[in-house]
Protein backbone atom coordinates (compact mmCIF):
# COMPACT_ATOMS: atom_id res chain seq x y z
CA UNK A 1 0.00 0.00 0.00
CA UNK A 2 1.35 3.42 -0.97
CA UNK A 3 1.98 6.15 1.56
CA UNK A 4 -0.92 8.18 0.16
CA UNK A 5 -3.28 5.21 0.48
CA UNK A 6 -2.18 4.63 4.07
CA UNK A 7 -2.80 8.28 4.93
CA UNK A 8 -6.25 8.19 3.32
CA UNK A 9 -7.09 5.00 5.21
CA UNK A 10 -5.99 6.58 8.48
CA UNK A 11 -8.04 9.71 7.81
CA UNK A 12 -11.09 7.60 6.98
CA UNK A 13 -10.69 5.64 10.20
CA UNK A 14 -10.40 8.83 12.24
CA UNK A 15 -13.54 10.21 10.61
CA UNK A 16 -15.47 7.01 11.35
CA UNK A 17 -14.32 6.94 14.97
CA UNK A 18 -15.17 10.60 15.38
CA UNK A 19 -18.61 9.95 13.97
CA UNK A 20 -19.13 7.10 16.40
CA UNK A 21 -18.02 9.29 19.31
CA UNK A 22 -20.35 12.12 18.28
CA UNK A 23 -23.21 9.68 17.81
CA UNK A 24 -22.64 8.15 21.23
CA UNK A 25 -22.47 11.58 22.85
CA UNK A 26 -25.69 12.69 21.19
CA UNK A 27 -27.36 9.44 22.26
CA UNK A 28 -26.19 9.95 25.85
CA UNK A 29 -27.41 13.55 25.85
CA UNK A 30 -30.77 12.48 24.43
CA UNK A 31 -31.05 9.68 26.99
CA UNK A 32 -30.27 12.12 29.82
CA UNK A 33 -32.83 14.57 28.44
CA UNK A 34 -35.48 11.85 28.30
CA UNK A 35 -34.56 10.81 31.84
CA UNK A 36 -35.00 14.36 33.12
CA UNK A 37 -38.23 14.96 31.17
CA UNK A 38 -41.42 14.39 33.20
CA UNK A 39 -43.07 11.15 32.12
CA UNK A 40 -46.64 11.34 30.82
CA UNK A 41 -49.14 10.30 33.45
CA UNK A 42 -46.68 10.80 36.31
CA UNK A 43 -47.35 12.87 39.41
CA UNK A 44 -47.40 16.65 39.19
CA UNK A 45 -44.27 18.11 40.77
CA UNK A 46 -43.33 21.79 41.09
CA UNK A 47 -40.69 23.75 43.00
CA UNK A 48 -41.54 25.36 46.31
CA UNK A 49 -40.76 25.64 50.00
CA UNK A 50 -40.68 22.42 52.02
CA UNK A 51 -40.36 22.51 55.79
CA UNK A 52 -39.99 19.93 58.53
CA UNK A 53 -42.36 21.78 60.83
CA UNK A 54 -46.10 21.83 60.14
CA UNK A 55 -48.58 24.54 61.05
CA UNK A 56 -51.27 23.63 63.61
CA UNK A 57 -53.81 21.32 62.01
CA UNK A 58 -51.59 20.70 58.98
CA UNK A 59 -50.07 17.23 58.72
CA UNK A 60 -47.75 16.57 55.82
CA UNK A 61 -45.68 13.78 54.36
CA UNK A 62 -42.11 14.57 53.24
CA UNK A 63 -40.38 11.95 51.13
CA UNK A 64 -37.87 11.31 48.35
CA UNK A 65 -39.55 11.99 45.01
CA UNK A 66 -38.55 9.34 42.43
CA UNK A 67 -40.68 10.55 39.50
CA UNK A 68 -38.67 11.11 36.32
CA UNK A 69 -38.08 14.77 35.64
CA UNK A 70 -36.07 17.73 36.91
CA UNK A 71 -37.08 17.08 40.55
CA UNK A 72 -36.12 13.40 40.73
CA UNK A 73 -34.54 12.43 44.09
CA UNK A 74 -35.51 15.74 45.71
CA UNK A 75 -37.36 15.87 49.01
CA UNK A 76 -40.98 16.62 48.24
CA UNK A 77 -44.06 17.33 50.32
CA UNK A 78 -47.78 16.51 50.06
CA UNK A 79 -50.67 16.77 52.53
CA UNK A 80 -50.78 13.56 54.56
CA UNK A 81 -54.53 13.21 53.92
CA UNK A 82 -54.11 13.72 50.16
CA UNK A 83 -50.85 11.95 49.28
CA UNK A 84 -51.73 11.45 45.62
CA UNK A 85 -52.10 15.17 44.97
CA UNK A 86 -49.58 17.62 43.46
CA UNK A 87 -46.27 17.57 45.26
CA UNK A 88 -43.90 20.39 46.15
CA UNK A 89 -40.21 19.71 45.52
CA UNK A 90 -37.53 21.32 47.68
CA UNK A 91 -34.39 21.20 45.54
CA UNK A 92 -32.68 19.16 48.30
CA UNK A 93 -31.65 15.70 47.09
CA UNK A 94 -31.42 12.62 49.32
CA UNK A 95 -31.09 8.89 48.83
CA UNK A 96 -32.40 8.12 52.30
CA UNK A 97 -34.25 10.48 54.63
CA UNK A 98 -36.13 10.75 57.89
CA UNK A 99 -37.26 13.62 60.09
CA UNK A 100 -38.94 14.40 63.41
CA UNK A 101 -39.56 17.55 65.46
CA UNK A 102 -37.91 19.88 62.92
CA UNK A 103 -34.70 17.86 62.45
CA UNK A 104 -33.96 15.90 59.31
CA UNK A 105 -31.25 13.42 58.36
CA UNK A 106 -30.43 13.22 54.65
CA UNK A 107 -28.08 10.57 53.25
CA UNK A 108 -26.92 11.78 49.85
CA UNK A 109 -24.47 11.09 47.07
CA UNK A 110 -21.68 13.52 46.28
CA UNK A 111 -20.79 13.11 42.61
CA UNK A 112 -17.06 13.27 41.85
CA UNK A 113 -14.99 13.24 38.70
CA UNK A 114 -13.81 9.66 39.23
CA UNK A 115 -16.35 8.19 41.66
CA UNK A 116 -19.19 9.12 43.95
CA UNK A 117 -18.92 9.48 47.70
CA UNK A 118 -21.66 9.76 50.32
CA UNK A 119 -22.42 11.91 53.31
CA UNK A 120 -24.96 12.24 56.10
CA UNK A 121 -26.37 15.77 56.29
CA UNK A 122 -28.25 17.07 59.33
CA UNK A 123 -31.02 19.45 58.21
CA UNK A 124 -32.92 22.09 60.12
CA UNK A 125 -36.67 22.66 59.78
CA UNK A 126 -36.16 24.62 56.53
CA UNK A 127 -33.91 21.93 55.05
CA UNK A 128 -30.77 24.00 55.57
CA UNK A 129 -27.60 22.07 56.32
CA UNK A 130 -26.40 22.19 59.93
CA UNK A 131 -23.51 19.72 59.67
CA UNK A 132 -22.44 16.83 57.50
CA UNK A 133 -20.42 13.67 57.99
CA UNK A 134 -18.59 11.49 55.49
CA UNK A 135 -20.04 8.00 55.04
CA UNK A 136 -17.99 4.85 54.56
CA UNK A 137 -20.45 3.12 52.22
CA UNK A 138 -23.78 3.09 50.40
CA UNK A 139 -26.69 4.64 52.38
CA UNK A 140 -29.47 2.26 53.35
CA UNK A 141 -31.32 3.35 56.56
CA UNK A 142 -31.89 6.61 58.47
CA UNK A 143 -33.88 7.61 61.56
CA UNK A 144 -34.40 10.61 63.88
CA UNK A 145 -35.58 10.35 67.50
CA UNK A 146 -39.10 11.62 68.33
CA UNK A 147 -37.86 14.92 69.78
CA UNK A 148 -35.38 15.53 66.96
CA UNK A 149 -32.22 15.35 69.05
CA UNK A 150 -30.75 11.99 68.01
CA UNK A 151 -30.09 10.71 64.49
CA UNK A 152 -28.87 7.35 63.23
CA UNK A 153 -27.91 5.95 59.87
CA UNK A 154 -26.72 2.69 58.33
CA UNK A 155 -24.54 2.14 55.27
CA UNK A 156 -23.38 -0.92 53.37
CA UNK A 157 -19.61 -1.08 53.78
CA UNK A 158 -19.59 -4.08 51.44
CA UNK A 159 -22.45 -5.57 49.46
CA UNK A 160 -25.69 -3.78 48.63
CA UNK A 161 -28.49 -6.09 49.77
CA UNK A 162 -29.73 -7.71 52.99
CA UNK A 163 -31.04 -10.73 51.10
CA UNK A 164 -27.76 -12.67 51.15
CA UNK A 165 -25.02 -13.07 53.74
CA UNK A 166 -22.13 -11.45 51.88
CA UNK A 167 -22.47 -7.92 53.21
CA UNK A 168 -21.19 -5.72 55.99
CA UNK A 169 -22.89 -2.69 57.51
CA UNK A 170 -21.93 0.21 59.73
CA UNK A 171 -24.46 2.03 61.89
CA UNK A 172 -23.75 5.39 63.53
CA UNK A 173 -25.61 7.41 66.17
CA UNK A 174 -25.34 11.20 66.44
CA UNK A 175 -26.39 13.59 69.19
CA UNK A 176 -27.34 16.81 67.37
CA UNK A 177 -27.27 18.84 70.58
CA UNK A 178 -23.66 18.04 71.54
CA UNK A 179 -22.56 16.79 68.09
CA UNK A 180 -21.19 13.65 69.73
CA UNK A 181 -20.88 10.96 67.06
CA UNK A 182 -20.77 7.26 67.94
CA UNK A 183 -19.43 6.07 64.62
CA UNK A 184 -20.20 2.34 64.96
CA UNK A 185 -22.57 0.28 67.09
CA UNK A 186 -20.06 -2.54 66.76
CA UNK A 187 -18.19 -0.84 69.60
CA UNK A 188 -21.15 -1.41 71.94
CA UNK A 189 -21.12 -4.20 74.52
CA UNK A 190 -23.48 -6.98 73.43
CA UNK A 191 -25.59 -8.89 75.96
CA UNK A 192 -26.98 -11.93 74.13
CA UNK A 193 -29.44 -14.21 75.94
CA UNK A 194 -28.33 -12.65 79.22
CA UNK A 195 -24.59 -13.16 78.71
CA UNK A 196 -21.77 -10.99 77.37
CA UNK A 197 -21.16 -11.79 73.72
CA UNK A 198 -18.43 -10.95 71.24
CA UNK A 199 -18.17 -11.88 67.56
CA UNK A 200 -16.16 -10.50 64.67
CA UNK A 201 -19.13 -10.93 62.31
CA UNK A 202 -21.55 -8.71 64.29
CA UNK A 203 -23.47 -6.27 62.08
CA UNK A 204 -26.09 -3.72 63.10
CA UNK A 205 -28.70 -1.88 61.06
CA UNK A 206 -32.15 -0.30 61.19
CA UNK A 207 -32.13 1.86 64.35
CA UNK A 208 -35.49 3.11 65.61
CA UNK A 209 -35.49 5.42 68.66
CA UNK A 210 -37.66 5.05 71.75
CA UNK A 211 -36.20 8.27 73.23
CA UNK A 212 -32.84 10.06 73.29
CA UNK A 213 -31.21 7.30 75.37
CA UNK A 214 -32.80 4.11 74.05
CA UNK A 215 -33.35 2.50 70.67
CA UNK A 216 -34.12 -0.77 68.94
CA UNK A 217 -32.11 -2.20 66.05
CA UNK A 218 -31.17 -5.39 64.23
CA UNK A 219 -28.08 -7.39 65.18
CA UNK A 220 -26.86 -10.07 62.76
CA UNK A 221 -24.32 -12.67 63.82
CA UNK A 222 -23.55 -16.28 62.87
CA UNK A 223 -26.26 -16.34 60.22
CA UNK A 224 -29.08 -15.16 62.50
CA UNK A 225 -30.74 -11.81 63.12
CA UNK A 226 -31.88 -10.48 66.49
CA UNK A 227 -33.95 -7.58 67.75
CA UNK A 228 -31.84 -5.63 70.26
CA UNK A 229 -32.62 -2.80 72.64
CA UNK A 230 -29.79 -0.32 72.90
CA UNK A 231 -28.69 2.13 75.59
CA UNK A 232 -26.82 5.14 74.18
CA UNK A 233 -25.25 6.24 77.47
CA UNK A 234 -24.21 2.77 78.63
CA UNK A 235 -23.24 1.79 75.06
CA UNK A 236 -24.81 -1.63 75.38
CA UNK A 237 -27.34 -3.65 73.40
CA UNK A 238 -29.41 -6.58 74.66
CA UNK A 239 -31.05 -9.20 72.45
CA UNK A 240 -34.81 -9.61 72.78
CA UNK A 241 -35.93 -11.93 69.98
CA UNK A 242 -34.65 -13.69 66.86
CA UNK A 243 -35.61 -13.09 63.23
CA UNK A 244 -36.45 -9.39 63.45
CA UNK A 245 -35.05 -6.99 60.85
CA UNK A 246 -35.45 -3.25 60.28
CA UNK A 247 -37.62 -2.53 63.35
CA UNK A 248 -39.84 0.55 63.48
CA UNK A 249 -41.31 1.61 66.84
CA UNK A 250 -44.97 2.66 66.97
CA UNK A 251 -45.89 6.20 68.14
CA UNK A 252 -47.15 4.81 71.45
CA UNK A 253 -43.96 2.81 71.96
CA UNK A 254 -45.77 -0.50 72.43
CA UNK A 255 -45.26 -2.26 69.10
CA UNK A 256 -42.59 -2.72 66.47
CA UNK A 257 -43.20 -3.19 62.76
CA UNK A 258 -40.49 -5.29 61.16
CA UNK A 259 -39.63 -7.55 58.24
CA UNK A 260 -39.28 -11.25 58.97
CA UNK A 261 -37.60 -13.99 56.96
CA UNK A 262 -40.21 -16.65 56.25
CA UNK A 263 -39.03 -20.22 55.50
CA UNK A 264 -39.83 -21.44 52.02
CA UNK A 265 -39.73 -18.04 50.31
CA UNK A 266 -37.18 -17.30 47.56
CA UNK A 267 -33.67 -16.41 48.76
CA UNK A 268 -33.81 -13.03 46.99
CA UNK A 269 -37.29 -12.19 48.32
CA UNK A 270 -37.48 -13.77 51.79
CA UNK A 271 -39.35 -11.15 53.86
CA UNK A 272 -42.91 -10.55 55.02
CA UNK A 273 -44.14 -7.64 57.11
CA UNK A 274 -45.07 -8.24 60.78
CA UNK A 275 -45.68 -6.35 64.01
CA UNK A 276 -44.43 -7.36 67.44
CA UNK A 277 -46.11 -6.50 70.75
CA UNK A 278 -43.25 -5.51 73.05
CA UNK A 279 -45.21 -6.39 76.18
CA UNK A 280 -46.09 -9.96 75.22
CA UNK A 281 -43.58 -10.55 72.36
CA UNK A 282 -46.53 -11.83 70.32
CA UNK A 283 -46.12 -11.24 66.59
CA UNK A 284 -48.80 -10.58 64.00
CA UNK A 285 -48.48 -11.13 60.25
CA UNK A 286 -49.77 -8.15 58.29
CA UNK A 287 -52.03 -8.33 55.24
CA UNK A 288 -49.21 -7.40 52.85
CA UNK A 289 -48.15 -10.67 51.24
CA UNK A 290 -45.45 -9.30 48.92
CA UNK A 291 -41.75 -9.16 49.73
CA UNK A 292 -40.98 -5.98 51.71
CA UNK A 293 -37.32 -4.96 51.85
CA UNK A 294 -37.76 -1.70 53.74
CA UNK A 295 -37.83 -0.19 57.20
CA UNK A 296 -41.51 0.60 57.63
CA UNK A 297 -42.74 3.97 58.92
CA UNK A 298 -45.79 4.36 61.14
CA UNK A 299 -48.39 6.62 59.50
CA UNK A 300 -50.20 6.76 62.85
CA UNK A 301 -50.75 4.32 65.71
CA UNK A 302 -52.73 1.95 63.53
CA UNK A 303 -51.08 1.96 60.09
CA UNK A 304 -47.61 1.40 58.67
CA UNK A 305 -46.16 2.60 55.36
CA UNK A 306 -43.42 0.98 53.27
CA UNK A 307 -42.02 1.02 49.75
CA UNK A 308 -42.35 -1.56 46.99
CA UNK A 309 -40.85 -1.54 43.48
CA UNK A 310 -42.83 0.46 40.92
CA UNK A 311 -42.68 2.01 37.47
CA UNK A 312 -40.71 4.99 38.80
CA UNK A 313 -38.39 3.00 41.02
CA UNK A 314 -40.59 2.77 44.11
CA UNK A 315 -44.15 3.34 45.27
CA UNK A 316 -45.36 3.88 48.83
CA UNK A 317 -47.99 1.55 50.29
CA UNK A 318 -49.75 1.28 53.65
CA UNK A 319 -51.43 -1.54 55.56
CA UNK A 320 -53.22 -1.80 58.95
CA UNK A 321 -50.92 -2.81 61.80
CA UNK A 322 -53.38 -5.27 63.39
CA UNK A 323 -53.20 -7.88 60.63
CA UNK A 324 -56.57 -6.99 59.13
CA UNK A 325 -57.59 -4.94 56.13
CA UNK A 326 -55.67 -4.90 52.90
CA UNK A 327 -52.67 -3.03 51.45
CA UNK A 328 -53.39 0.38 49.92
CA UNK A 329 -51.16 2.39 47.62
CA UNK A 330 -50.37 5.77 49.18
CA UNK A 331 -48.55 7.36 46.26
CA UNK A 332 -46.50 6.57 43.17
CA UNK A 333 -42.85 7.45 42.72
CA UNK A 334 -41.73 7.95 46.29
CA UNK A 335 -39.89 6.39 49.22
CA UNK A 336 -38.34 7.19 52.63
CA UNK A 337 -41.35 9.09 54.04
CA UNK A 338 -41.58 11.10 57.24
CA UNK A 339 -44.91 12.31 58.62
CA UNK A 340 -44.70 15.90 59.85
CA UNK A 341 -47.22 17.32 62.30
CA UNK A 342 -49.50 15.90 64.97
CA UNK A 343 -51.49 12.78 64.17
CA UNK A 344 -53.26 9.90 65.91
CA UNK A 345 -51.01 7.90 68.21
CA UNK A 346 -53.35 5.15 69.45
CA UNK A 347 -51.46 1.89 69.06
CA UNK A 348 -53.82 -0.79 70.38
LOVODO-245249 format. One record per residue (C-alpha): residue number from 1; residue in three letters; x, y, z. Coordinates in steps of 0.05 Angstrom, whole numbers, always signed. Layout:
<nodes>
- NUM,ALA,X,Y,Z
...
</nodes>
This chain:
<nodes>
- 1,UNK,+0,+0,+0
- 2,UNK,+27,+68,-19
- 3,UNK,+40,+123,+31
- 4,UNK,-18,+164,+3
- 5,UNK,-66,+104,+10
- 6,UNK,-44,+93,+81
- 7,UNK,-56,+166,+99
- 8,UNK,-125,+164,+66
- 9,UNK,-142,+100,+104
- 10,UNK,-120,+132,+170
- 11,UNK,-161,+194,+156
- 12,UNK,-222,+152,+140
- 13,UNK,-214,+113,+204
- 14,UNK,-208,+177,+245
- 15,UNK,-271,+204,+212
- 16,UNK,-309,+140,+227
- 17,UNK,-286,+139,+299
- 18,UNK,-303,+212,+308
- 19,UNK,-372,+199,+279
- 20,UNK,-383,+142,+328
- 21,UNK,-360,+186,+386
- 22,UNK,-407,+242,+366
- 23,UNK,-464,+194,+356
- 24,UNK,-453,+163,+425
- 25,UNK,-449,+232,+457
- 26,UNK,-514,+254,+424
- 27,UNK,-547,+189,+445
- 28,UNK,-524,+199,+517
- 29,UNK,-548,+271,+517
- 30,UNK,-615,+250,+489
- 31,UNK,-621,+194,+540
- 32,UNK,-605,+242,+596
- 33,UNK,-657,+291,+569
- 34,UNK,-710,+237,+566
- 35,UNK,-691,+216,+637
- 36,UNK,-700,+287,+662
- 37,UNK,-765,+299,+623
- 38,UNK,-828,+288,+664
- 39,UNK,-861,+223,+642
- 40,UNK,-933,+227,+616
- 41,UNK,-983,+206,+669
- 42,UNK,-934,+216,+726
- 43,UNK,-947,+257,+788
- 44,UNK,-948,+333,+784
- 45,UNK,-885,+362,+815
- 46,UNK,-867,+436,+822
- 47,UNK,-814,+475,+860
- 48,UNK,-831,+507,+926
- 49,UNK,-815,+513,+1000
- 50,UNK,-814,+448,+1040
- 51,UNK,-807,+450,+1116
- 52,UNK,-800,+399,+1171
- 53,UNK,-847,+436,+1217
- 54,UNK,-922,+437,+1203
- 55,UNK,-972,+491,+1221
- 56,UNK,-1025,+473,+1272
- 57,UNK,-1076,+426,+1240
- 58,UNK,-1032,+414,+1180
- 59,UNK,-1001,+345,+1174
- 60,UNK,-955,+331,+1116
- 61,UNK,-914,+276,+1087
- 62,UNK,-842,+291,+1065
- 63,UNK,-808,+239,+1023
- 64,UNK,-757,+226,+967
- 65,UNK,-791,+240,+900
- 66,UNK,-771,+187,+849
- 67,UNK,-814,+211,+790
- 68,UNK,-773,+222,+726
- 69,UNK,-762,+295,+713
- 70,UNK,-721,+355,+738
- 71,UNK,-742,+342,+811
- 72,UNK,-722,+268,+815
- 73,UNK,-691,+249,+882
- 74,UNK,-710,+315,+914
- 75,UNK,-747,+317,+980
- 76,UNK,-820,+332,+965
- 77,UNK,-881,+347,+1006
- 78,UNK,-956,+330,+1001
- 79,UNK,-1013,+335,+1051
- 80,UNK,-1016,+271,+1091
- 81,UNK,-1091,+264,+1078
- 82,UNK,-1082,+274,+1003
- 83,UNK,-1017,+239,+986
- 84,UNK,-1035,+229,+912
- 85,UNK,-1042,+303,+899
- 86,UNK,-992,+352,+869
- 87,UNK,-925,+351,+905
- 88,UNK,-878,+408,+923
- 89,UNK,-804,+394,+910
- 90,UNK,-751,+426,+954
- 91,UNK,-688,+424,+911
- 92,UNK,-654,+383,+966
- 93,UNK,-633,+314,+942
- 94,UNK,-628,+252,+986
- 95,UNK,-622,+178,+977
- 96,UNK,-648,+162,+1046
- 97,UNK,-685,+210,+1093
- 98,UNK,-723,+215,+1158
- 99,UNK,-745,+272,+1202
- 100,UNK,-779,+288,+1268
- 101,UNK,-791,+351,+1309
- 102,UNK,-758,+398,+1258
- 103,UNK,-694,+357,+1249
- 104,UNK,-679,+318,+1186
- 105,UNK,-625,+268,+1167
- 106,UNK,-609,+264,+1093
- 107,UNK,-562,+211,+1065
- 108,UNK,-538,+236,+997
- 109,UNK,-489,+222,+941
- 110,UNK,-434,+270,+926
- 111,UNK,-416,+262,+852
- 112,UNK,-341,+265,+837
- 113,UNK,-300,+265,+774
- 114,UNK,-276,+193,+785
- 115,UNK,-327,+164,+833
- 116,UNK,-384,+182,+879
- 117,UNK,-378,+190,+954
- 118,UNK,-433,+195,+1006
- 119,UNK,-448,+238,+1066
- 120,UNK,-499,+245,+1122
- 121,UNK,-527,+315,+1126
- 122,UNK,-565,+341,+1187
- 123,UNK,-620,+389,+1164
- 124,UNK,-658,+442,+1202
- 125,UNK,-733,+453,+1196
- 126,UNK,-723,+492,+1131
- 127,UNK,-678,+439,+1101
- 128,UNK,-615,+480,+1111
- 129,UNK,-552,+441,+1126
- 130,UNK,-528,+444,+1199
- 131,UNK,-470,+394,+1193
- 132,UNK,-449,+337,+1150
- 133,UNK,-408,+273,+1160
- 134,UNK,-372,+230,+1110
- 135,UNK,-401,+160,+1101
- 136,UNK,-360,+97,+1091
- 137,UNK,-409,+62,+1044
- 138,UNK,-476,+62,+1008
- 139,UNK,-534,+93,+1048
- 140,UNK,-589,+45,+1067
- 141,UNK,-626,+67,+1131
- 142,UNK,-638,+132,+1169
- 143,UNK,-678,+152,+1231
- 144,UNK,-688,+212,+1278
- 145,UNK,-712,+207,+1350
- 146,UNK,-782,+232,+1367
- 147,UNK,-757,+298,+1396
- 148,UNK,-708,+311,+1339
- 149,UNK,-644,+307,+1381
- 150,UNK,-615,+240,+1360
- 151,UNK,-602,+214,+1290
- 152,UNK,-577,+147,+1265
- 153,UNK,-558,+119,+1197
- 154,UNK,-534,+54,+1167
- 155,UNK,-491,+43,+1105
- 156,UNK,-468,-18,+1067
- 157,UNK,-392,-22,+1076
- 158,UNK,-392,-82,+1029
- 159,UNK,-449,-111,+989
- 160,UNK,-514,-76,+973
- 161,UNK,-570,-122,+995
- 162,UNK,-595,-154,+1060
- 163,UNK,-621,-215,+1022
- 164,UNK,-555,-253,+1023
- 165,UNK,-500,-261,+1075
- 166,UNK,-443,-229,+1038
- 167,UNK,-449,-158,+1064
- 168,UNK,-424,-114,+1120
- 169,UNK,-458,-54,+1150
- 170,UNK,-439,+4,+1195
- 171,UNK,-489,+41,+1238
- 172,UNK,-475,+108,+1271
- 173,UNK,-512,+148,+1323
- 174,UNK,-507,+224,+1329
- 175,UNK,-528,+272,+1384
- 176,UNK,-547,+336,+1347
- 177,UNK,-545,+377,+1412
- 178,UNK,-473,+361,+1431
- 179,UNK,-451,+336,+1362
- 180,UNK,-424,+273,+1395
- 181,UNK,-418,+219,+1341
- 182,UNK,-415,+145,+1359
- 183,UNK,-389,+121,+1292
- 184,UNK,-404,+47,+1299
- 185,UNK,-451,+6,+1342
- 186,UNK,-401,-51,+1335
- 187,UNK,-364,-17,+1392
- 188,UNK,-423,-28,+1439
- 189,UNK,-422,-84,+1490
- 190,UNK,-470,-140,+1469
- 191,UNK,-512,-178,+1519
- 192,UNK,-540,-239,+1483
- 193,UNK,-589,-284,+1519
- 194,UNK,-567,-253,+1584
- 195,UNK,-492,-263,+1574
- 196,UNK,-435,-220,+1547
- 197,UNK,-423,-236,+1474
- 198,UNK,-369,-219,+1425
- 199,UNK,-363,-238,+1351
- 200,UNK,-323,-210,+1293
- 201,UNK,-383,-219,+1246
- 202,UNK,-431,-174,+1286
- 203,UNK,-469,-125,+1242
- 204,UNK,-522,-74,+1262
- 205,UNK,-574,-38,+1221
- 206,UNK,-643,-6,+1224
- 207,UNK,-643,+37,+1287
- 208,UNK,-710,+62,+1312
- 209,UNK,-710,+108,+1373
- 210,UNK,-753,+101,+1435
- 211,UNK,-724,+165,+1465
- 212,UNK,-657,+201,+1466
- 213,UNK,-624,+146,+1507
- 214,UNK,-656,+82,+1481
- 215,UNK,-667,+50,+1413
- 216,UNK,-682,-15,+1379
- 217,UNK,-642,-44,+1321
- 218,UNK,-623,-108,+1285
- 219,UNK,-562,-148,+1304
- 220,UNK,-537,-201,+1255
- 221,UNK,-486,-253,+1276
- 222,UNK,-471,-326,+1257
- 223,UNK,-525,-327,+1204
- 224,UNK,-582,-303,+1250
- 225,UNK,-615,-236,+1262
- 226,UNK,-638,-210,+1330
- 227,UNK,-679,-152,+1355
- 228,UNK,-637,-113,+1405
- 229,UNK,-652,-56,+1453
- 230,UNK,-596,-6,+1458
- 231,UNK,-574,+43,+1512
- 232,UNK,-536,+103,+1484
- 233,UNK,-505,+125,+1549
- 234,UNK,-484,+55,+1573
- 235,UNK,-465,+36,+1501
- 236,UNK,-496,-33,+1508
- 237,UNK,-547,-73,+1468
- 238,UNK,-588,-132,+1493
- 239,UNK,-621,-184,+1449
- 240,UNK,-696,-192,+1456
- 241,UNK,-719,-239,+1400
- 242,UNK,-693,-274,+1337
- 243,UNK,-712,-262,+1265
- 244,UNK,-729,-188,+1269
- 245,UNK,-701,-140,+1217
- 246,UNK,-709,-65,+1206
- 247,UNK,-752,-51,+1267
- 248,UNK,-797,+11,+1270
- 249,UNK,-826,+32,+1337
- 250,UNK,-899,+53,+1339
- 251,UNK,-918,+124,+1363
- 252,UNK,-943,+96,+1429
- 253,UNK,-879,+56,+1439
- 254,UNK,-915,-10,+1449
- 255,UNK,-905,-45,+1382
- 256,UNK,-852,-54,+1329
- 257,UNK,-864,-64,+1255
- 258,UNK,-810,-106,+1223
- 259,UNK,-793,-151,+1165
- 260,UNK,-786,-225,+1179
- 261,UNK,-752,-280,+1139
- 262,UNK,-804,-333,+1125
- 263,UNK,-781,-404,+1110
- 264,UNK,-797,-429,+1040
- 265,UNK,-795,-361,+1006
- 266,UNK,-744,-346,+951
- 267,UNK,-673,-328,+975
- 268,UNK,-676,-261,+940
- 269,UNK,-746,-244,+966
- 270,UNK,-750,-275,+1036
- 271,UNK,-787,-223,+1077
- 272,UNK,-858,-211,+1100
- 273,UNK,-883,-153,+1142
- 274,UNK,-901,-165,+1216
- 275,UNK,-914,-127,+1280
- 276,UNK,-889,-147,+1349
- 277,UNK,-922,-130,+1415
- 278,UNK,-865,-110,+1461
- 279,UNK,-904,-128,+1524
- 280,UNK,-922,-199,+1504
- 281,UNK,-872,-211,+1447
- 282,UNK,-931,-237,+1406
- 283,UNK,-922,-225,+1332
- 284,UNK,-976,-212,+1280
- 285,UNK,-970,-223,+1205
- 286,UNK,-995,-163,+1166
- 287,UNK,-1041,-167,+1105
- 288,UNK,-984,-148,+1057
- 289,UNK,-963,-213,+1025
- 290,UNK,-909,-186,+978
- 291,UNK,-835,-183,+995
- 292,UNK,-820,-120,+1034
- 293,UNK,-746,-99,+1037
- 294,UNK,-755,-34,+1075
- 295,UNK,-757,-4,+1144
- 296,UNK,-830,+12,+1153
- 297,UNK,-855,+79,+1178
- 298,UNK,-916,+87,+1223
- 299,UNK,-968,+132,+1190
- 300,UNK,-1004,+135,+1257
- 301,UNK,-1015,+86,+1314
- 302,UNK,-1055,+39,+1271
- 303,UNK,-1022,+39,+1202
- 304,UNK,-952,+28,+1173
- 305,UNK,-923,+52,+1107
- 306,UNK,-868,+20,+1065
- 307,UNK,-840,+20,+995
- 308,UNK,-847,-31,+940
- 309,UNK,-817,-31,+870
- 310,UNK,-857,+9,+818
- 311,UNK,-854,+40,+749
- 312,UNK,-814,+100,+776
- 313,UNK,-768,+60,+820
- 314,UNK,-812,+55,+882
- 315,UNK,-883,+67,+905
- 316,UNK,-907,+78,+977
- 317,UNK,-960,+31,+1006
- 318,UNK,-995,+26,+1073
- 319,UNK,-1029,-31,+1111
- 320,UNK,-1064,-36,+1179
- 321,UNK,-1018,-56,+1236
- 322,UNK,-1068,-105,+1268
- 323,UNK,-1064,-158,+1213
- 324,UNK,-1131,-140,+1183
- 325,UNK,-1152,-99,+1123
- 326,UNK,-1113,-98,+1058
- 327,UNK,-1053,-61,+1029
- 328,UNK,-1068,+8,+998
- 329,UNK,-1023,+48,+952
- 330,UNK,-1007,+115,+984
- 331,UNK,-971,+147,+925
- 332,UNK,-930,+131,+863
- 333,UNK,-857,+149,+854
- 334,UNK,-835,+159,+926
- 335,UNK,-798,+128,+984
- 336,UNK,-767,+144,+1053
- 337,UNK,-827,+182,+1081
- 338,UNK,-832,+222,+1145
- 339,UNK,-898,+246,+1172
- 340,UNK,-894,+318,+1197
- 341,UNK,-944,+346,+1246
- 342,UNK,-990,+318,+1299
- 343,UNK,-1030,+256,+1283
- 344,UNK,-1065,+198,+1318
- 345,UNK,-1020,+158,+1364
- 346,UNK,-1067,+103,+1389
- 347,UNK,-1029,+38,+1381
- 348,UNK,-1076,-16,+1408
</nodes>
